[in-house]
Amino acid sequence: MRALSTICLTVLLSGCSAIYNVSDVRPVVGTTSAVKVVPVTADNVLLANAMTPYQPLSLPPVFDQTATLQNSAVPRIAAYKPQTRPGPVATRLPPLQTPKPYRIGVGDVVLLATPNADSSLNEINGLLAAQNSRQGYTVQDDGAVAIPTVGRVMIAGMTLQEAQSALFQRLVTSQIDPTFNLEITDFNSQRVAVGGAVGTPQLEPITLTPLYLDEAITVAGGIAVEDPSYATVRLYRDGQVYQISANKLFAKNDIPRVLLQNGDRVFVESEYSEARAENYLRQELDLAKFQRDVLDEQRDIFQTRLSMDAVERDYVYVFGEVKNQGRWPLPFDRYASLADAMFEQGGISPVTGNPRRIYLLRKSRLQPGAPLEITAWSLDAQNTANLLLATELQLRPDDIVFVASQPVTNWNRLISQLTPSISILGTANGILD
């Protein structure tokens, strides 16, 4: 009977492939599909990224908008009409300030400009700028600009020179010719409100050129009263109120020019009324808050639709020996890499995963009647340094990330499936004996 048990066990082991099939990726050439396995190298990463062009989905425009009283449904501030002629007002000016370099902020739009239209960066810049209808890159809420093929670069709070240096370093790292000039095309992060008895009440941006009090009023259409002698200019800053008569402000005398800063509110009136000035300030704040509420509501609606999977998304699929298998959405406004997908899903299983067999499966465009062409980009991460290649290999919609199992894992799983059969043979052998 023991001989019979031995024969049965031999049959079981010889048919192990029928008990447990090892998952792996192998080259195949058939009539319906063809699989080609290509190792991931520094050169092949560039090839893989270039072979399948892809434009990441963009967030709705509402995420690039900031609360402003211009170009919106919010009514503009109306100028107050003069009522009485006040007497002379005491001059009270803010502490003197010297102009400082402009620092880029959230909402600003920057543009990479090349000096030579035939340069390689100009071609890249044209490709990047095509993503944005304004031909530039908006500094987003986290202070970064998202540039395809380069990634997110933090520039908020930097001067133009500092931001250009940061972009230069990133372009060098991305192996792109860094011959460019950085320009700010839209100044949206720093503004000054000018209202009251002026020609055109408005929000004025602070740009690379310092903005002074007299210039801000001139840009807003100047003093709009019959007799400027009785007009008073008030500046609201950090809870303080500063004032000067319009005649003194525009007269060429020894009074120093007042440099404006972000958040300043300038109000011109033809009579002294603290209540009117405070009402103007309150009205402007209420209108700005109303628009912020509208933007927040639109963003919340998008987030709700996103959570209900009612928004168009691009996905990749991760399975095999990773901690969390499943569908992973590609991010908005930027490229994701093979490393992003693996580590967002918990990374390779340290016990069962085989770092030498990491695959990125990608199908080629189908031709009518032609077999499905699949390229398996194979990454050997036994040398951990090769994982850096995973940070450069870009993902495309419907890619499949697969991590094979360790050989010992395959054996353990085989044994776990054979154990019940061996137990049955042992029991039968005992009965027959």
C-alpha positions as CSV (number, residue, x, y, z in Angstrom):
1,M,0.0,0.0,0.0
2,R,2.9,2.4,0.7
3,A,4.0,1.8,-2.9
4,L,0.6,2.9,-4.1
5,S,0.8,6.1,-1.9
6,T,4.2,6.8,-3.4
7,I,3.0,6.4,-6.9
8,C,0.0,8.7,-6.2
9,L,2.2,11.4,-4.6
10,T,4.6,11.2,-7.6
11,V,1.6,11.8,-9.9
12,L,0.5,14.7,-7.9
13,L,3.9,16.4,-8.0
14,S,4.3,15.8,-11.7
15,G,1.0,17.5,-12.3
16,C,1.8,20.5,-10.0
17,S,1.3,22.8,-12.9
18,A,-2.3,21.7,-13.0
19,I,-2.7,22.4,-9.3
20,Y,-1.0,25.9,-9.2
21,N,-0.2,28.1,-12.1
22,V,2.5,30.7,-11.7
23,S,1.6,34.2,-13.0
24,D,4.2,35.8,-15.1
25,V,4.6,37.7,-18.4
26,R,6.1,35.9,-21.3
27,P,6.7,36.9,-25.0
28,V,3.9,35.6,-27.2
29,V,3.2,35.9,-30.9
30,G,-0.2,34.8,-32.0
31,T,-3.0,35.5,-34.4
32,T,-5.1,37.5,-31.9
33,S,-2.3,39.1,-29.8
34,A,1.4,39.6,-29.6
35,V,3.3,40.3,-26.3
36,K,6.7,41.8,-26.4
37,V,8.8,42.0,-23.2
38,V,11.2,45.0,-23.1
39,P,13.6,45.8,-20.2
40,V,13.3,49.2,-18.5
41,T,16.5,51.2,-19.0
42,A,17.2,54.9,-19.0
43,D,17.0,55.0,-22.8
44,N,13.8,52.8,-23.0
45,V,12.1,55.1,-20.4
46,L,12.3,58.0,-22.8
47,L,11.1,55.7,-25.7
48,A,8.1,54.4,-23.7
49,N,7.1,58.0,-22.7
50,A,7.3,59.2,-26.3
51,M,5.6,56.3,-28.0
52,T,2.2,57.0,-26.5
53,P,1.5,60.7,-26.3
54,Y,-1.0,61.6,-23.5
55,Q,-2.6,64.8,-22.2
56,P,-3.6,64.6,-18.5
57,L,-7.1,65.6,-17.7
58,S,-7.5,69.1,-16.3
59,L,-9.3,70.3,-13.3
60,P,-12.4,72.5,-14.0
61,P,-11.5,76.2,-14.5
62,V,-13.2,77.1,-11.2
63,F,-10.1,75.7,-9.4
64,D,-7.9,78.4,-11.1
65,Q,-10.2,81.3,-10.3
66,T,-9.8,83.6,-7.3
67,A,-12.3,85.9,-5.6
68,T,-12.4,89.2,-7.6
69,L,-14.9,91.9,-8.3
70,Q,-14.1,92.0,-12.0
71,N,-15.3,89.7,-14.7
72,S,-17.8,88.0,-12.4
73,A,-21.5,88.0,-11.6
74,V,-20.7,90.1,-8.5
75,P,-21.8,93.8,-9.0
76,R,-19.0,96.3,-9.0
77,I,-18.6,98.9,-6.2
78,A,-20.5,102.1,-7.0
79,A,-18.8,105.5,-6.4
80,Y,-20.3,107.6,-3.6
81,K,-21.6,111.1,-4.5
82,P,-20.3,114.1,-2.7
83,Q,-22.6,115.7,-0.2
84,T,-20.9,118.4,1.8
85,R,-17.7,120.3,1.7
86,P,-15.4,119.4,4.6
87,G,-12.8,121.5,6.2
88,P,-9.1,120.8,6.1
89,V,-8.1,117.3,7.2
90,A,-5.0,116.4,9.1
91,T,-2.4,114.5,7.1
92,R,-1.6,111.1,8.5
93,L,0.6,108.8,6.4
94,P,1.7,105.2,6.9
95,P,5.3,104.4,7.8
96,L,7.6,104.9,4.8
97,Q,8.6,101.8,2.9
98,T,11.2,101.0,0.2
99,P,10.2,99.0,-2.9
100,K,10.9,95.3,-2.6
101,P,11.2,92.7,-5.4
102,Y,7.9,91.2,-6.5
103,R,7.2,87.8,-5.1
104,I,5.1,85.4,-7.1
105,G,1.8,84.3,-5.5
106,V,-1.2,82.0,-5.9
107,G,-3.2,83.0,-9.0
108,D,-0.3,84.5,-10.9
109,V,0.3,83.2,-14.5
110,V,3.8,82.6,-15.6
111,L,5.2,81.8,-19.1
112,L,8.4,80.2,-20.2
113,A,9.8,82.3,-23.1
114,T,12.7,81.3,-25.3
115,P,15.0,83.8,-27.0
116,N,15.3,81.8,-30.2
117,A,12.1,80.6,-31.9
118,D,14.1,77.7,-33.4
119,S,15.4,76.4,-30.1
120,S,14.4,73.0,-28.8
121,L,12.8,74.5,-25.7
122,N,10.5,76.6,-27.8
123,E,9.1,73.4,-29.2
124,I,8.7,72.0,-25.7
125,N,7.3,75.3,-24.4
126,G,4.7,75.3,-27.2
127,L,3.7,71.8,-26.3
128,L,3.4,72.7,-22.6
129,A,1.6,76.0,-23.2
130,A,-0.9,74.3,-25.5
131,Q,-2.4,72.8,-22.3
132,N,-3.5,76.2,-21.1
133,S,-5.7,78.5,-23.2
134,R,-3.9,81.5,-21.6
135,Q,-0.6,80.2,-22.9
136,G,0.8,80.1,-19.4
137,Y,0.9,78.2,-16.1
138,T,-1.2,79.3,-13.2
139,V,0.3,79.2,-9.7
140,Q,-2.1,76.9,-7.9
141,D,-3.3,76.8,-4.3
142,D,-0.3,74.8,-3.1
143,G,2.1,77.4,-4.6
144,A,3.2,75.2,-7.5
145,V,2.9,75.3,-11.3
146,A,2.2,72.0,-13.0
147,I,4.3,71.6,-16.2
148,P,3.9,68.4,-18.2
149,T,7.1,66.3,-18.6
150,V,8.6,68.3,-15.7
151,G,6.1,68.0,-12.9
152,R,5.0,70.4,-10.2
153,V,7.5,73.1,-9.2
154,M,7.0,75.3,-6.1
155,I,7.5,79.0,-7.0
156,A,5.1,80.8,-4.7
157,G,6.8,83.3,-2.5
158,M,9.8,83.5,-4.8
159,T,11.1,86.5,-6.7
160,L,11.2,86.2,-10.5
161,Q,14.9,85.4,-10.4
162,E,14.5,82.8,-7.7
163,A,11.6,81.1,-9.5
164,Q,13.6,81.1,-12.8
165,S,16.5,79.4,-10.9
166,A,14.2,76.8,-9.5
167,L,12.7,76.0,-12.9
168,F,16.2,76.0,-14.4
169,Q,17.3,73.3,-11.9
170,R,14.1,71.2,-12.6
171,L,14.6,71.4,-16.4
172,V,18.2,70.3,-16.0
173,T,17.1,67.4,-13.9
174,S,14.5,66.5,-16.6
175,Q,17.2,66.6,-19.3
176,I,15.6,69.6,-21.1
177,D,17.5,72.5,-22.6
178,P,17.2,75.2,-19.9
179,T,17.6,78.2,-22.2
180,F,14.5,80.3,-21.3
181,N,13.3,83.5,-19.7
182,L,10.5,83.4,-17.1
183,E,7.8,86.0,-17.5
184,I,4.7,86.9,-15.4
185,T,1.8,87.4,-17.8
186,D,-1.0,87.9,-15.3
187,F,-0.6,89.4,-11.9
188,N,-3.5,88.0,-9.8
189,S,-2.1,87.3,-6.3
190,Q,-1.6,90.9,-5.0
191,R,-4.2,93.6,-5.5
192,V,-5.3,97.0,-4.2
193,A,-8.9,98.1,-4.1
194,V,-9.6,101.7,-5.2
195,G,-13.1,103.1,-4.8
196,G,-15.2,106.1,-3.9
197,A,-15.1,109.3,-5.9
198,V,-12.8,108.1,-8.7
199,G,-13.6,107.7,-12.4
200,T,-13.5,103.9,-12.4
201,P,-13.6,102.0,-9.0
202,Q,-11.6,98.8,-9.5
203,L,-9.1,96.3,-8.1
204,E,-5.6,97.1,-9.3
205,P,-2.8,94.5,-9.4
206,I,0.6,95.0,-7.9
207,T,3.2,94.1,-10.6
208,L,6.9,94.2,-11.0
209,T,6.7,98.0,-11.0
210,P,6.0,99.5,-7.5
211,L,2.5,100.9,-7.2
212,Y,2.1,104.3,-5.4
213,L,-1.0,105.9,-4.0
214,D,-1.2,108.7,-6.5
215,E,-0.6,106.3,-9.4
216,A,-3.4,104.0,-8.2
217,I,-5.9,106.8,-8.1
218,T,-4.8,108.0,-11.6
219,V,-5.2,104.5,-13.0
220,A,-8.7,104.4,-11.5
221,G,-9.7,107.5,-13.5
222,G,-8.5,110.2,-11.1
223,I,-10.6,112.2,-8.6
224,A,-14.2,112.4,-9.8
225,V,-15.5,115.4,-8.0
226,E,-16.4,118.9,-9.1
227,D,-13.8,120.5,-6.8
228,P,-10.8,118.3,-5.9
229,S,-9.9,120.8,-3.1
230,Y,-12.4,119.1,-0.8
231,A,-11.6,115.6,-1.7
232,T,-9.9,113.4,0.9
233,V,-8.0,110.2,0.1
234,R,-8.1,107.5,2.8
235,L,-5.9,104.4,3.0
236,Y,-7.1,101.4,5.0
237,R,-4.3,99.0,6.0
238,D,-4.1,96.4,8.8
239,G,-7.0,98.0,10.8
240,Q,-5.4,101.5,10.6
241,V,-6.8,104.5,8.6
242,Y,-4.4,107.0,7.0
243,Q,-5.5,110.1,5.2
244,I,-4.4,113.1,3.1
245,S,-6.2,115.7,1.1
246,A,-6.2,115.2,-2.7
247,N,-4.5,118.5,-3.4
248,K,-1.6,117.7,-1.1
249,L,-1.3,114.2,-2.6
250,F,-0.9,115.4,-6.2
251,A,1.0,118.6,-5.4
252,K,4.7,118.6,-6.0
253,N,6.0,119.2,-2.5
254,D,8.0,117.5,0.2
255,I,5.3,115.0,1.1
256,P,6.8,111.5,0.5
257,R,5.1,109.1,-1.9
258,V,3.0,106.4,-0.3
259,L,4.0,102.9,-1.5
260,L,0.9,100.5,-1.6
261,Q,1.0,96.9,-0.6
262,N,-1.2,93.8,-1.1
263,G,-4.6,94.2,0.6
264,D,-4.6,98.0,0.8
265,R,-8.0,99.7,0.3
266,V,-8.0,103.2,-1.0
267,F,-11.2,105.3,-0.7
268,V,-11.7,108.8,-2.1
269,E,-14.5,111.0,-0.7
270,S,-15.6,114.6,-0.9
271,E,-16.7,114.8,2.7
272,Y,-15.4,113.5,6.0
273,S,-17.6,110.5,6.9
274,E,-16.0,107.6,8.8
275,A,-19.2,105.7,8.5
276,R,-19.3,106.0,4.7
277,A,-15.7,104.8,4.4
278,E,-16.4,101.9,6.7
279,N,-19.6,101.0,4.8
280,Y,-17.5,101.0,1.6
281,L,-15.0,98.6,3.1
282,R,-17.7,96.4,4.5
283,Q,-19.5,96.3,1.1
284,E,-16.4,95.3,-0.7
285,L,-15.6,92.6,1.8
286,D,-19.1,91.2,1.6
287,L,-19.0,91.1,-2.2
288,A,-15.7,89.3,-2.2
289,K,-17.0,86.8,0.4
290,F,-20.1,86.2,-1.8
291,Q,-17.9,85.3,-4.7
292,R,-15.7,83.1,-2.6
293,D,-18.8,81.3,-1.4
294,V,-19.9,80.8,-5.1
295,L,-16.5,79.4,-6.0
296,D,-16.4,77.1,-2.9
297,E,-19.9,75.8,-3.8
298,Q,-18.9,74.9,-7.4
299,R,-15.7,73.2,-6.1
300,D,-17.8,71.2,-3.5
301,I,-20.1,70.1,-6.3
302,F,-17.1,68.8,-8.3
303,Q,-15.7,67.0,-5.2
304,T,-19.1,65.4,-4.6
305,R,-19.3,64.2,-8.2
306,L,-15.7,63.0,-8.0
307,S,-16.5,60.9,-4.8
308,M,-19.5,59.4,-6.6
309,D,-17.3,58.4,-9.6
310,A,-19.5,60.7,-11.9
311,V,-16.5,62.6,-13.3
312,E,-14.5,61.4,-16.3
313,R,-11.2,60.0,-15.1
314,D,-8.3,58.0,-16.5
315,Y,-7.3,54.8,-14.6
316,V,-4.5,52.3,-14.4
317,Y,-4.9,48.8,-12.8
318,V,-2.5,47.4,-10.2
319,F,-2.4,43.7,-9.3
320,G,-0.1,40.9,-8.4
321,E,2.1,40.9,-5.3
322,V,1.3,44.4,-4.0
323,K,-0.3,45.3,-0.7
324,N,-3.5,46.7,-2.3
325,Q,-4.7,45.5,-5.7
326,G,-7.2,47.6,-7.6
327,R,-8.0,50.5,-9.9
328,W,-6.0,53.7,-9.4
329,P,-7.0,57.1,-11.0
330,L,-4.4,59.1,-12.8
331,P,-4.1,62.6,-11.3
332,F,-5.3,65.8,-12.9
333,D,-3.0,68.3,-14.6
334,R,0.2,66.2,-14.3
335,Y,1.8,63.0,-15.3
336,A,2.0,60.0,-12.9
337,S,4.8,57.5,-12.9
338,L,5.1,53.7,-12.3
339,A,6.4,54.5,-8.8
340,D,3.3,56.6,-8.1
341,A,1.0,53.7,-8.9
342,M,2.9,51.1,-6.9
343,F,3.4,53.1,-3.8
344,E,-0.1,54.6,-3.8
345,Q,-1.3,51.0,-3.6
346,G,1.0,50.2,-0.6
347,G,4.1,49.1,-2.5
348,I,5.5,45.6,-3.2
349,S,4.6,43.0,-0.7
350,P,7.9,42.4,1.2
351,V,7.1,38.7,1.8
352,T,5.7,37.5,-1.5
353,G,6.6,40.1,-4.1
354,N,9.5,39.6,-6.5
355,P,11.2,43.0,-7.2
356,R,13.0,41.4,-10.2
357,R,9.7,41.0,-12.0
358,I,7.8,44.3,-12.1
359,Y,5.9,44.8,-15.3
360,L,4.0,47.7,-16.9
361,L,1.7,46.3,-19.5
362,R,0.6,48.7,-22.3
363,K,-1.4,47.9,-25.4
364,S,-0.7,49.6,-28.7
365,R,-3.2,51.3,-30.9
366,L,-5.3,48.7,-32.8
367,Q,-5.4,48.6,-36.6
368,P,-8.4,47.0,-38.2
369,G,-7.9,43.3,-38.5
370,A,-4.4,43.4,-36.8
371,P,-3.6,41.4,-33.6
372,L,-3.5,43.2,-30.3
373,E,0.0,44.4,-29.6
374,I,1.1,44.4,-26.0
375,T,4.4,45.7,-24.7
376,A,5.5,44.5,-21.2
377,W,8.0,47.0,-19.8
378,S,10.0,44.8,-17.4
379,L,11.7,46.5,-14.4
380,D,14.4,44.6,-12.4
381,A,14.4,46.4,-9.0
382,Q,16.6,43.8,-7.2
383,N,19.1,46.7,-7.4
384,T,17.1,49.3,-5.5
385,A,18.7,52.1,-7.5
386,N,16.7,50.9,-10.5
387,L,13.6,52.1,-8.8
388,L,14.6,55.6,-9.9
389,L,13.6,54.5,-13.4
390,A,10.1,53.8,-12.1
391,T,9.8,57.5,-11.1
392,E,10.6,58.4,-14.7
393,L,8.4,55.9,-16.5
394,Q,5.1,57.7,-17.2
395,L,1.7,56.0,-16.9
396,R,-1.0,56.0,-19.6
397,P,-4.7,55.3,-19.3
398,D,-5.6,51.6,-19.1
399,D,-2.0,50.6,-18.2
400,I,-1.7,47.5,-16.0
401,V,1.0,47.3,-13.3
402,F,1.8,43.7,-12.3
403,V,4.3,42.5,-9.7
404,A,5.2,38.8,-9.9
405,S,5.6,36.5,-6.9
406,Q,8.8,35.1,-5.4
407,P,9.8,31.5,-6.4
408,V,9.5,30.4,-2.8
409,T,6.0,31.9,-2.7
410,N,5.0,29.8,-5.7
411,W,6.4,26.7,-3.9
412,N,4.6,27.5,-0.6
413,R,1.3,28.0,-2.4
414,L,1.9,24.7,-4.2
415,I,2.5,22.9,-1.0
416,S,-0.5,24.5,0.6
417,Q,-2.7,23.0,-2.2
418,L,-0.9,19.6,-2.0
419,T,-1.2,19.3,1.8
420,P,-4.9,18.2,1.8
421,S,-4.2,15.6,-0.9
422,I,-1.2,14.2,1.0
423,S,-3.3,14.0,4.2
424,I,-5.9,12.0,2.3
425,L,-3.2,9.6,1.0
426,G,-1.8,9.2,4.5
427,T,-5.2,8.3,5.9
428,A,-5.9,5.9,3.1
429,N,-2.5,4.3,3.6
430,G,-3.3,3.8,7.3
431,I,-6.6,2.2,6.6
432,L,-5.2,-0.2,3.9
433,D,-2.3,-1.2,6.1
